[in-house]
Amino acid sequence: MNTKKYRVLGISGSPRKAATDYVVQEALKYLRENHPVETKYFSVMGKELKFCIHCDHCIQTKEGCVFKDDMEEVFGLMEWADAYILGSPVYQGNISGQLKTLLDRTRAILARNPNVFEGKIGTGIAVGGDRVGGQEPTLRTIHDFYIINYIFSTGGGAFGANLGATIWSKDKRAAGAKADKRGLKTLYKTMDRLFIVLEKLR
Ligand SMILES: Cc1cc2nc3c(=O)[nH]c(=O)nc-3n(C[C@H](O)[C@H](O)[C@H](O)COP(=O)(O)O)c2cc1C
């Protein structure tokens, strides 16, 4: 019997095995160790993710995307999960281009099934090289994706984590993120909050 109540998908929007990869995997590990969840992980690193070209194939045919690339795996994972953790490095004060591409491409499964995201829950992690480098706008973009796509959006809550997890890597890849104890507190608080919202809504 499966005793895991909820399925959580973590996505890293970094093209490297570095800070974001570490932090998203740490979030999933924390959830598994503290809550009855099973997890899956997807990284954009090394993946073929073509830009959406607005050809409207997905809208006209309702048969998914015209491109058959690594988004096929993402589509399956997103359908599988009850909750999403989108993690992004901060690039120019916002999410990475790779993550933006992935989010744009989800239009294809929404076109196929307008209820595909209905009732799912999402939260976010932003990893910047600077302490105040655009983590909050990055989280806002992630929340906007959830709001637009019928996904219940949650942060980490007042007094500690607010819009979600904010990490300062000091541009030192995973070692920098590991050393950011204050940032990791926002991560764990955000994961506990995600679980509370899962219990309330699923
Ligand atoms: C194109 C680019 C733009 C960046 N812009 C910002 C920025 O606006 N603010 C910031 O704090 N860090 C910025 N950084 C630094 C990264 O956010 C930081 O090194 C982060 O840890 C990268 O994540 P990763 O280690 O998972 O690859 C930028 C890095 C790149 C490559």
The ligand as a Tripos MOL2 file, in Angstrom:
@<TRIPOS>MOLECULE
LIG
   31    33     1     0     0
SMALL
NO_CHARGES

@<TRIPOS>ATOM
      1 C1         22.6120   35.6580  -17.2120 C.3       1 LIG1
      2 C2         22.7210   35.7700  -15.7170 C.ar      1 LIG1
      3 C3         22.0510   36.7790  -15.0720 C.ar      1 LIG1
      4 C4         22.1340   36.9040  -13.6930 C.ar      1 LIG1
      5 N1         21.4320   37.8940  -13.0820 N.ar      1 LIG1
      6 C5         21.4050   37.9740  -11.7390 C.ar      1 LIG1
      7 C6         20.5940   38.9460  -11.0860 C.ar      1 LIG1
      8 O1         19.8870   39.7330  -11.7080 O.2       1 LIG1
      9 N2         20.5890   38.9620   -9.7340 N.ar      1 LIG1
     10 C7         21.3350   38.0760   -8.9920 C.ar      1 LIG1
     11 O2         21.2860   38.1290   -7.7640 O.2       1 LIG1
     12 N3         22.1340   37.1470   -9.5910 N.ar      1 LIG1
     13 C8         22.1650   37.0640  -10.9360 C.ar      1 LIG1
     14 N4         22.9150   36.0880  -11.5540 N.ar      1 LIG1
     15 C9         23.6760   35.1240  -10.7110 C.3       1 LIG1
     16 C10        22.8780   33.8450  -10.4540 C.3       1 LIG1
     17 O3         21.5500   34.1240  -10.0760 O.3       1 LIG1
     18 C11        23.5020   33.0230   -9.3370 C.3       1 LIG1
     19 O4         24.8450   32.7110   -9.5970 O.3       1 LIG1
     20 C12        22.7360   31.7610   -9.0930 C.3       1 LIG1
     21 O5         23.2540   31.0870   -7.9860 O.3       1 LIG1
     22 C13        22.7920   30.8360  -10.3130 C.3       1 LIG1
     23 O6         22.1030   29.6580  -10.0400 O.3       1 LIG1
     24 P1         22.8110   28.2290  -10.2560 P.3       1 LIG1
     25 O7         23.9970   28.2310   -9.3330 O.co2     1 LIG1
     26 O8         21.7610   27.2620   -9.8800 O.co2     1 LIG1
     27 O9         23.1780   28.1460  -11.6860 O.co2     1 LIG1
     28 C14        22.8950   35.9640  -12.9310 C.ar      1 LIG1
     29 C15        23.5820   34.9520  -13.6030 C.ar      1 LIG1
     30 C16        23.4890   34.8380  -14.9760 C.ar      1 LIG1
     31 C17        24.2070   33.7240  -15.6920 C.3       1 LIG1
@<TRIPOS>BOND
     1     1     2 1
     2     2     3 ar
     3     2    30 ar
     4     3     4 ar
     5     4     5 ar
     6     4    28 ar
     7     5     6 ar
     8     6     7 ar
     9     6    13 1
    10     7     8 2
    11     7     9 ar
    12     9    10 ar
    13    10    11 2
    14    10    12 ar
    15    12    13 ar
    16    13    14 ar
    17    14    15 1
    18    14    28 ar
    19    15    16 1
    20    16    17 1
    21    16    18 1
    22    18    19 1
    23    18    20 1
    24    20    21 1
    25    20    22 1
    26    22    23 1
    27    23    24 1
    28    24    25 2
    29    24    26 1
    30    24    27 1
    31    28    29 ar
    32    29    30 ar
    33    30    31 1
@<TRIPOS>SUBSTRUCTURE
     1 LIG1         1 GROUP 0 **** ****
